């Protein structure tokens, strides 16, 4: 089991994991956040949220300047970590994604609604976010969040149409996310770990925490994986077979987050 004195990196999803799915509170995890900060262990957010949402959250959580992964891996930000470039992005930018989606919607009469189609008030109604935070959620760079409003049959076709455009769908806790192929949380984390190493070791020992299907690629890439009890109808299925390094929490959200770290990390 890893120890607080090891070169650890905590890689965490936000909604439904470190943050409560309904209230967005992280208070049940505060004691662990304090312990990690005191031990100089980086907490890397790996979320579907935008950079505009994550940066103020980092300040509130007391982890400002840490690297983070936003929009399900579409964006990697090296924070203030030495030589890591501040932003890495490949493929279509947000404007290009929205143009492609609008063209596909018109061409095939597909029924779906994206963040670009609605006001911040509607995003707030969908998510339970404040109007201010909903505006931050609309400041997207490399992915679009959508609600599918058409048939299952057309949804299957929609995935093929996106693939022809070099795009793919990733399932989150509330929305489907359209992004460039090969982006994903796992690929983003692999890139970050390739460019970032701890001061006292050649590599970080990673603990990943997530609650939704979009977290699976990230949890496949970490040394230890915490699957937090979640609300998604689609369970997280991991291909890795090192079951002793996988923990399923009995609690939701930040309580399950803390439960997972307590299971894996010893205090010395």
VEXDREN-2710 file (C-alpha; in Angstrom, 1 decimal):
% VEXDREN-2710
k/r/px/py/pz
1/UNK/0.0/0.0/0.0
2/UNK/1.2/3.5/-0.7
3/UNK/2.3/5.8/2.1
4/UNK/2.0/9.6/2.5
5/UNK/5.8/9.7/2.3
6/UNK/5.8/8.1/-1.2
7/UNK/6.0/10.2/-4.4
8/UNK/2.2/10.1/-4.7
9/UNK/-0.1/11.9/-7.1
10/UNK/-3.9/11.9/-6.6
11/UNK/-5.8/12.1/-9.8
12/UNK/-9.5/12.9/-9.2
13/UNK/-12.8/13.4/-11.0
14/UNK/-14.9/16.2/-9.6
15/UNK/-18.7/15.8/-9.9
16/UNK/-19.9/12.8/-8.0
17/UNK/-16.4/12.1/-6.7
18/UNK/-14.5/14.9/-4.9
19/UNK/-17.7/17.0/-5.2
20/UNK/-21.1/15.9/-4.1
21/UNK/-23.3/15.1/-7.1
22/UNK/-26.2/17.3/-5.9
23/UNK/-24.7/20.0/-3.7
24/UNK/-21.1/20.3/-5.2
25/UNK/-19.8/20.3/-1.6
26/UNK/-16.4/18.7/-0.8
27/UNK/-16.5/19.1/3.0
28/UNK/-16.4/15.4/3.9
29/UNK/-13.1/15.2/2.0
30/UNK/-11.5/18.3/3.6
31/UNK/-9.5/16.4/6.2
32/UNK/-7.9/14.3/3.5
33/UNK/-7.2/17.4/1.3
34/UNK/-5.5/18.9/4.3
35/UNK/-3.3/15.8/4.9
36/UNK/-2.3/15.7/1.2
37/UNK/-1.5/19.4/1.1
38/UNK/0.7/19.0/4.3
39/UNK/2.5/16.1/2.7
40/UNK/3.1/18.1/-0.6
41/UNK/1.2/15.5/-2.6
42/UNK/-0.3/17.0/-5.8
43/UNK/-4.0/16.6/-6.3
44/UNK/-4.6/16.7/-10.1
45/UNK/-8.2/17.4/-11.1
46/UNK/-9.3/15.3/-14.1
47/UNK/-12.8/16.4/-15.0
48/UNK/-15.4/17.1/-17.6
49/UNK/-15.5/20.7/-16.2
50/UNK/-13.9/23.5/-18.1
51/UNK/-10.7/25.2/-17.2
52/UNK/-12.7/28.3/-16.3
53/UNK/-14.5/26.2/-13.7
54/UNK/-11.5/24.3/-12.4
55/UNK/-9.2/27.2/-11.6
56/UNK/-11.4/28.9/-9.0
57/UNK/-12.2/25.5/-7.6
58/UNK/-8.5/24.8/-7.2
59/UNK/-8.3/28.1/-5.2
60/UNK/-11.2/27.0/-3.0
61/UNK/-9.8/23.6/-2.4
62/UNK/-6.3/24.9/-1.6
63/UNK/-4.6/23.4/-4.5
64/UNK/-3.9/26.4/-6.8
65/UNK/-1.2/26.0/-9.4
66/UNK/-1.6/22.2/-9.6
67/UNK/-1.7/20.6/-13.1
68/UNK/-5.2/19.7/-14.2
69/UNK/-7.1/18.0/-17.0
70/UNK/-10.3/19.5/-18.2
71/UNK/-13.2/18.7/-20.6
72/UNK/-12.6/14.9/-20.2
73/UNK/-9.0/15.2/-21.5
74/UNK/-9.5/17.6/-24.3
75/UNK/-7.3/20.1/-22.4
76/UNK/-4.2/19.5/-20.3
77/UNK/-2.9/22.3/-18.2
78/UNK/0.5/22.0/-16.6
79/UNK/-0.2/24.5/-13.9
80/UNK/2.9/26.0/-12.5
81/UNK/4.8/22.7/-12.8
82/UNK/8.2/23.7/-14.4
83/UNK/8.6/23.0/-18.1
84/UNK/5.1/21.5/-18.7
85/UNK/3.4/23.5/-21.4
86/UNK/0.3/25.3/-20.1
87/UNK/-2.2/24.0/-22.5
88/UNK/-2.2/21.0/-24.9
89/UNK/-5.0/20.6/-27.4
90/UNK/-5.3/18.5/-30.6
91/UNK/-8.0/18.4/-33.3
92/UNK/-11.0/20.7/-33.7
93/UNK/-11.3/23.6/-31.3
94/UNK/-14.7/24.5/-29.8
95/UNK/-15.9/26.6/-32.7
96/UNK/-15.0/23.8/-35.1
97/UNK/-16.8/21.2/-33.0
98/UNK/-20.0/23.3/-32.8
99/UNK/-19.9/24.0/-36.6
100/UNK/-19.6/20.2/-37.2
101/UNK/-22.5/19.4/-34.8
102/UNK/-24.7/22.0/-36.4
103/UNK/-24.0/20.6/-39.9
104/UNK/-24.7/17.1/-38.8
105/UNK/-27.9/18.1/-37.0
106/UNK/-29.2/19.8/-40.2
107/UNK/-28.0/17.1/-42.6
108/UNK/-29.5/14.2/-40.7
109/UNK/-32.3/16.0/-38.8
110/UNK/-30.8/14.8/-35.5
111/UNK/-32.3/16.0/-32.3
112/UNK/-29.9/17.0/-29.6
113/UNK/-29.2/20.2/-27.5
114/UNK/-25.7/21.4/-26.6
115/UNK/-24.4/24.0/-24.3
116/UNK/-23.8/26.3/-27.3
117/UNK/-27.5/26.2/-28.1
118/UNK/-28.8/27.5/-24.8
119/UNK/-28.3/30.3/-22.3
120/UNK/-26.5/30.1/-19.0
121/UNK/-29.9/30.0/-17.2
122/UNK/-30.7/26.8/-19.0
123/UNK/-27.3/25.3/-18.2
124/UNK/-27.9/26.3/-14.5
125/UNK/-31.4/24.6/-14.6
126/UNK/-29.8/21.4/-16.1
127/UNK/-27.0/21.2/-13.6
128/UNK/-28.0/22.9/-10.4
129/UNK/-25.1/25.3/-10.8
130/UNK/-25.4/29.0/-10.0
131/UNK/-25.8/31.4/-12.9
132/UNK/-22.1/32.5/-12.5
133/UNK/-20.8/28.9/-12.5
134/UNK/-23.1/28.0/-15.4
135/UNK/-21.4/30.8/-17.4
136/UNK/-18.0/29.3/-16.6
137/UNK/-19.3/25.9/-17.8
138/UNK/-20.1/27.4/-21.1
139/UNK/-16.5/28.7/-21.6
140/UNK/-15.5/25.6/-23.5
141/UNK/-12.3/25.0/-25.5
142/UNK/-12.2/21.5/-26.8
143/UNK/-15.5/19.6/-26.2
144/UNK/-19.2/20.1/-26.3
145/UNK/-21.7/18.7/-23.8
146/UNK/-25.0/17.6/-25.2
147/UNK/-28.4/16.1/-24.3
148/UNK/-29.6/13.5/-26.8
149/UNK/-33.3/13.9/-27.7
150/UNK/-33.7/11.4/-30.5
151/UNK/-34.1/7.7/-30.9
152/UNK/-31.6/5.0/-29.8
153/UNK/-31.3/3.9/-33.5
154/UNK/-30.3/7.4/-34.6
155/UNK/-27.9/7.7/-31.6
156/UNK/-26.0/4.7/-33.0
157/UNK/-25.9/6.4/-36.4
158/UNK/-24.8/9.7/-34.7
159/UNK/-21.8/7.9/-33.3
160/UNK/-20.8/6.8/-36.8
161/UNK/-21.3/10.3/-38.2
162/UNK/-19.1/11.7/-35.5
163/UNK/-16.4/9.1/-36.2
164/UNK/-16.3/10.1/-39.8
165/UNK/-15.5/13.6/-38.6
166/UNK/-12.7/12.5/-36.3
167/UNK/-14.9/12.9/-33.2
168/UNK/-16.2/10.6/-30.5
169/UNK/-18.8/10.6/-27.7
170/UNK/-17.9/10.2/-24.0
171/UNK/-20.6/9.5/-21.4
172/UNK/-20.5/11.6/-18.3
173/UNK/-22.7/11.7/-15.2
174/UNK/-25.2/14.1/-16.7
175/UNK/-24.3/14.6/-20.4
176/UNK/-22.8/13.1/-23.4
177/UNK/-19.5/14.9/-24.4
178/UNK/-18.4/15.3/-28.0
179/UNK/-14.7/15.6/-28.4
180/UNK/-11.8/14.8/-30.7
181/UNK/-10.9/11.1/-31.1
182/UNK/-8.1/9.8/-28.9
183/UNK/-8.4/12.6/-26.4
184/UNK/-9.9/11.1/-23.3
185/UNK/-8.9/11.3/-19.6
186/UNK/-6.5/8.3/-20.0
187/UNK/-4.5/9.8/-22.8
188/UNK/-4.4/13.2/-21.2
189/UNK/-3.1/11.6/-17.9
190/UNK/-0.5/9.6/-19.8
191/UNK/0.8/12.7/-21.5
192/UNK/0.9/14.6/-18.2
193/UNK/2.8/11.8/-16.4
194/UNK/5.3/11.6/-19.3
195/UNK/6.1/15.3/-18.9
196/UNK/6.0/15.6/-15.1
197/UNK/8.0/13.7/-12.5
198/UNK/8.4/14.1/-8.7
199/UNK/11.5/15.8/-7.3
200/UNK/12.7/12.7/-5.5
201/UNK/11.8/9.9/-8.0
202/UNK/11.6/9.0/-11.6
203/UNK/7.8/8.6/-11.6
204/UNK/4.7/9.3/-9.5
205/UNK/2.8/6.6/-7.8
206/UNK/-0.8/7.4/-8.8
207/UNK/-4.2/7.0/-7.1
208/UNK/-7.2/7.6/-9.3
209/UNK/-10.7/8.3/-8.1
210/UNK/-13.9/8.5/-10.2
211/UNK/-17.5/7.6/-10.3
212/UNK/-18.6/7.5/-14.0
213/UNK/-17.9/5.7/-17.3
214/UNK/-15.9/8.7/-18.6
215/UNK/-13.5/8.0/-15.7
216/UNK/-12.6/4.5/-16.8
217/UNK/-9.7/5.4/-19.1
218/UNK/-8.1/7.5/-16.2
219/UNK/-8.7/4.7/-13.7
220/UNK/-7.1/2.2/-16.1
221/UNK/-4.0/4.4/-16.1
222/UNK/-3.4/4.8/-12.4
223/UNK/-1.5/2.4/-10.1
224/UNK/-4.5/2.3/-7.7
225/UNK/-8.1/2.9/-8.7
226/UNK/-11.0/4.0/-6.5
227/UNK/-14.4/3.5/-8.1
228/UNK/-16.8/5.7/-6.1
229/UNK/-20.4/4.7/-5.8
230/UNK/-22.3/6.8/-8.3
231/UNK/-25.6/7.5/-9.9
232/UNK/-24.8/6.6/-13.5
233/UNK/-26.9/3.8/-15.0
234/UNK/-23.8/2.6/-16.8
235/UNK/-21.3/1.1/-14.3
236/UNK/-17.6/1.6/-14.6
237/UNK/-16.0/-1.5/-16.2
238/UNK/-12.3/-1.8/-16.0
239/UNK/-10.2/-4.1/-18.1
240/UNK/-7.3/-4.3/-15.6
241/UNK/-7.2/-7.5/-13.5
242/UNK/-5.2/-6.4/-10.5
243/UNK/-8.2/-6.5/-8.3
244/UNK/-6.1/-5.9/-5.1
245/UNK/-5.4/-2.4/-6.5
246/UNK/-9.1/-1.6/-7.2
247/UNK/-11.4/-0.4/-4.5
248/UNK/-15.2/0.1/-4.7
249/UNK/-16.5/2.6/-2.2
250/UNK/-19.7/2.1/-0.2
251/UNK/-20.4/5.8/0.0
252/UNK/-21.2/8.4/-2.7
253/UNK/-19.2/11.6/-3.5
254/UNK/-16.6/13.0/-1.2
255/UNK/-17.4/10.5/1.5
256/UNK/-16.6/7.7/-0.9
257/UNK/-13.6/9.7/-2.0
258/UNK/-12.2/9.8/1.5
259/UNK/-13.1/6.1/2.0
260/UNK/-11.0/5.2/-1.0
261/UNK/-7.9/7.1/0.2
262/UNK/-8.2/5.7/3.7
263/UNK/-8.3/2.2/2.2
264/UNK/-5.2/2.7/0.1
265/UNK/-2.9/5.2/1.8
266/UNK/-1.2/4.7/5.2
267/UNK/-0.2/7.6/7.3
268/UNK/3.5/7.2/7.5
END
